[in-house]
Amino acid sequence: MQSLSTQEATDFLATATITETSTEEGIEIAHRGTSADGTPFVLINGRDDGMALLFTTELSSALDTLGLL
């Protein structure tokens, strides 16, 4: 898990392949896909502090297996 600033998250998503975006009340809250180097990821946008959480390979696979994505 890695914390990203809003700018870092924007930069990361600009080079990623997004396969799924979750929205809540019209706000994008999470993205799922593959990073520029081919690593699966889940990026969860922060709502209050502007930070985002980036999860790669193991956790995103586990969340998918559990049906949480």
C-alpha positions in Angstrom: 0.0 0.0 0.0 1.3 3.5 -0.8 -0.2 6.9 -0.1 -0.3 9.3 -3.0 -1.1 13.0 -3.2 -3.8 14.1 -5.6 -1.1 15.1 -8.1 0.7 11.8 -7.7 -2.5 9.9 -8.2 -3.4 11.9 -11.3 0.1 11.3 -12.7 -0.1 7.6 -12.0 -3.5 7.2 -13.7 -2.3 9.1 -16.7 0.0 6.3 -17.6 -2.2 3.4 -16.4 -4.8 1.3 -18.2 -8.0 1.7 -16.2 -10.4 -1.3 -16.5 -13.0 -0.3 -14.0 -14.0 2.9 -12.1 -16.3 3.0 -9.1 -18.4 6.0 -8.5 -20.5 7.2 -5.5 -22.8 10.2 -5.8 -21.2 11.1 -9.0 -17.6 11.1 -7.6 -15.0 8.7 -8.8 -13.9 6.8 -5.6 -11.8 4.0 -7.0 -10.0 2.8 -10.1 -8.8 -0.6 -11.0 -6.5 -1.6 -13.8 -2.9 -2.2 -14.8 0.0 0.3 -14.2 2.4 1.3 -17.0 4.7 -1.6 -16.0 1.8 -4.1 -16.2 1.2 -4.5 -12.4 -2.4 -4.9 -11.4 -3.6 -2.1 -9.1 -6.5 -0.6 -7.2 -6.4 3.1 -6.4 -8.8 4.5 -3.8 -9.3 8.2 -3.8 -9.3 10.1 -0.5 -12.3 12.2 0.1 -11.4 14.4 3.1 -7.6 14.7 3.0 -7.0 14.6 -0.7 -4.7 11.6 -0.5 -5.2 8.4 -2.4 -4.2 4.8 -1.5 -2.6 2.7 -4.1 -2.7 -1.1 -3.7 -0.8 -3.3 -6.1 -0.8 -7.0 -7.1 -1.4 -9.0 -4.0 -4.1 -6.9 -2.3 -5.9 -6.1 -5.5 -6.0 -9.8 -6.4 -7.2 -10.8 -2.9 -10.0 -8.1 -3.0 -11.1 -9.4 -6.4 -11.1 -13.0 -5.1 -13.2 -12.0 -2.1 -15.7 -10.2 -4.4 -15.0 -6.9 -2.9 -14.1 -5.2 -6.2 
